Amino acid sequence: MSRIGKKPIELPGGVEVAVEGNIVTVKGPKGSLVQVIPTGMEVVIEAGQVVVKRPSEEKRDKAMHGLTRTLINNMIIGVTEQWKKVLEVNGVGYRAAKQGNKLALTVGKSHPVELFDTDDVKIEVPDPNHIVVTGCDKQKVGAFADLIKRQRPVEPYKGKGIRYEGERVKKKEGKTGSKK
């Protein structure tokens, strides 16, 4: 059996899980999420736990077993704690500002880049050099954080740009003078 797939998921208080065919709905204090799971996987709710069972020992079913369990677990974490990504803005004159429901990035372009909050993803700017992206859906939080990061990728010579907090960028050595 899959090590991940066979682990039961504990249901915290205030979280409801409903299964209709291959659609799983999770409702909690921070929101609700709906996920279509692979066909054949069986999701059972028993004694405050969610258990995922696979129909056979085929290679595809083994692969989908752990994936299905992880997707449901991420949904439960999202509706109780929410997912969070923190980004750093590094560079002289580079900064981020929140104006209403939009994020304005000044990152060395001729115009400020504007990105808007969505219903699923919220943006906070605690200071001009940090951006916090939060939401219930792990995939949407990661995709939105990546969208922000792509506005000015970190360049390898000075390290200027937008990066995840704690991300290390290997710096390159600059050009050396020619010897005559």
C-alpha positions as CSV (number, residue, x, y, z in Angstrom):
1,M,0.0,0.0,0.0
2,S,1.0,3.6,-0.5
3,R,2.5,5.0,2.7
4,I,0.8,8.3,2.2
5,G,-2.4,7.0,0.8
6,K,-3.1,4.6,3.7
7,K,-2.8,7.2,6.4
8,P,-6.2,8.4,7.7
9,I,-6.8,12.2,7.8
10,E,-8.0,13.5,11.1
11,L,-11.0,15.9,10.9
12,P,-10.5,19.0,13.1
13,G,-13.5,20.5,14.8
14,G,-15.7,22.7,12.6
15,V,-14.8,20.9,9.3
16,E,-17.4,19.1,7.2
17,V,-16.5,16.7,4.4
18,A,-19.1,15.6,1.9
19,V,-18.6,13.0,-0.9
20,E,-20.9,12.7,-3.9
21,G,-19.5,10.2,-6.4
22,N,-16.0,11.6,-7.3
23,I,-16.6,15.1,-6.0
24,V,-15.3,16.0,-2.5
25,T,-16.5,19.1,-0.8
26,V,-14.8,20.5,2.3
27,K,-16.3,23.3,4.4
28,G,-14.5,24.9,7.3
29,P,-14.2,28.2,9.2
30,K,-12.1,29.9,6.6
31,G,-14.1,28.9,3.5
32,S,-15.1,25.9,1.4
33,L,-13.4,24.0,-1.4
34,V,-14.6,21.5,-4.0
35,Q,-12.3,18.9,-5.7
36,V,-12.9,16.3,-8.4
37,I,-11.0,13.2,-7.4
38,P,-9.8,10.5,-9.8
39,T,-12.4,7.9,-10.8
40,G,-12.2,4.7,-8.9
41,M,-10.9,6.1,-5.6
42,E,-13.2,5.6,-2.7
43,V,-13.4,8.2,0.1
44,V,-14.9,7.0,3.3
45,I,-15.7,9.2,6.4
46,E,-15.7,7.2,9.6
47,A,-15.2,8.1,13.3
48,G,-13.9,11.7,12.6
49,Q,-11.4,10.5,10.0
50,V,-11.3,10.5,6.2
51,V,-9.9,7.3,4.6
52,V,-9.0,6.9,0.9
53,K,-9.2,3.4,-0.5
54,R,-8.1,2.3,-4.0
55,P,-10.0,-0.2,-6.1
56,S,-7.0,-2.4,-7.3
57,E,-3.3,-2.8,-7.2
58,E,-2.8,-1.5,-10.8
59,K,0.0,1.1,-11.3
60,R,-2.4,4.0,-12.0
61,D,-4.5,3.2,-9.0
62,K,-1.4,3.1,-6.8
63,A,-0.3,6.5,-8.1
64,M,-3.7,8.1,-7.6
65,H,-4.1,6.7,-4.1
66,G,-1.5,9.0,-2.5
67,L,-2.5,12.0,-4.7
68,T,-6.1,11.8,-3.7
69,R,-5.3,11.6,0.0
70,T,-2.9,14.6,-0.3
71,L,-5.5,16.7,-2.2
72,I,-8.1,16.1,0.5
73,N,-5.6,16.8,3.3
74,N,-4.5,20.1,1.6
75,M,-8.2,21.1,1.3
76,I,-8.7,20.5,5.1
77,I,-5.6,22.4,6.0
78,G,-6.7,25.3,3.7
79,V,-10.2,25.7,5.2
80,T,-8.8,25.6,8.8
81,E,-5.4,27.4,8.7
82,Q,-5.2,28.8,5.1
83,W,-2.1,28.6,2.9
84,K,0.4,31.4,2.9
85,K,3.4,32.4,0.7
86,V,5.7,35.3,1.6
87,L,7.7,37.1,-1.1
88,E,10.6,39.5,-0.8
89,V,11.2,42.4,-3.1
90,N,15.0,43.2,-3.3
91,G,16.6,46.1,-5.3
92,V,17.2,49.8,-5.1
93,G,13.9,51.5,-5.7
94,Y,11.9,48.3,-5.9
95,R,8.8,48.2,-3.7
96,A,5.3,46.9,-3.3
97,A,2.2,48.8,-2.2
98,K,-1.4,47.8,-1.6
99,Q,-4.0,50.3,-2.9
100,G,-7.5,49.1,-2.1
101,N,-7.8,45.7,-3.7
102,K,-4.8,46.0,-6.0
103,L,-1.1,45.4,-5.6
104,A,1.2,48.0,-7.2
105,L,4.7,46.8,-7.9
106,T,7.5,49.3,-8.7
107,V,10.2,46.9,-10.0
108,G,12.3,48.8,-12.6
109,K,9.7,49.0,-15.4
110,S,8.5,52.2,-17.1
111,H,5.1,51.8,-15.3
112,P,4.0,50.2,-12.0
113,V,2.7,46.7,-12.4
114,E,-0.8,46.3,-11.0
115,L,-2.3,42.9,-9.9
116,F,-5.7,42.5,-8.3
117,D,-7.0,40.4,-5.4
118,T,-9.4,37.6,-6.3
119,D,-12.1,36.0,-4.2
120,D,-9.8,33.0,-3.5
121,V,-6.5,34.8,-2.9
122,K,-5.8,37.8,-0.7
123,I,-2.7,40.0,-0.8
124,E,-1.1,41.8,2.2
125,V,1.9,44.2,2.2
126,P,3.2,44.5,5.7
127,D,6.1,46.7,4.5
128,P,7.4,47.8,1.0
129,N,9.8,44.9,0.7
130,H,7.4,42.0,1.6
131,I,4.3,40.6,0.1
132,V,2.1,38.0,1.8
133,V,-0.3,35.9,-0.4
134,T,-3.0,33.9,1.5
135,G,-5.9,31.7,0.6
136,C,-7.7,28.4,1.1
137,D,-6.6,26.7,-2.1
138,K,-3.0,25.7,-2.1
139,Q,-2.7,25.6,-5.9
140,K,-4.2,29.1,-6.4
141,V,-2.0,30.7,-3.7
142,G,1.1,29.2,-5.3
143,A,0.1,30.2,-8.8
144,F,-0.7,33.8,-7.7
145,A,2.6,34.0,-5.8
146,D,4.4,32.8,-9.0
147,L,2.6,35.4,-11.1
148,I,3.9,38.1,-8.8
149,K,7.4,36.6,-8.8
150,R,7.4,36.5,-12.7
151,Q,7.0,40.3,-12.8
152,R,10.7,40.7,-12.0
153,P,12.6,37.4,-11.7
154,V,15.8,37.5,-9.6
155,E,18.8,38.3,-11.7
156,P,22.0,36.3,-10.8
157,Y,24.6,39.2,-10.7
158,K,23.2,41.5,-8.0
159,G,20.3,39.5,-6.7
160,K,17.7,42.1,-7.5
161,G,14.1,41.0,-8.1
162,I,11.2,39.2,-6.4
163,R,11.9,35.9,-4.6
164,Y,10.2,33.7,-2.0
165,E,11.2,34.3,1.6
166,G,14.2,32.2,2.4
167,E,14.9,31.4,-1.3
168,R,18.6,31.3,-2.1
169,V,19.9,32.6,-5.4
170,K,23.3,31.5,-6.6
171,K,25.1,34.7,-7.7
172,K,27.4,34.7,-10.7
173,E,30.7,36.5,-10.9
174,G,30.7,39.6,-13.0
175,K,33.0,40.3,-16.0
176,T,36.6,40.8,-15.3
177,G,38.8,43.4,-17.0
178,S,40.7,42.2,-20.1
179,K,44.5,41.8,-19.7
180,K,46.7,43.4,-22.4
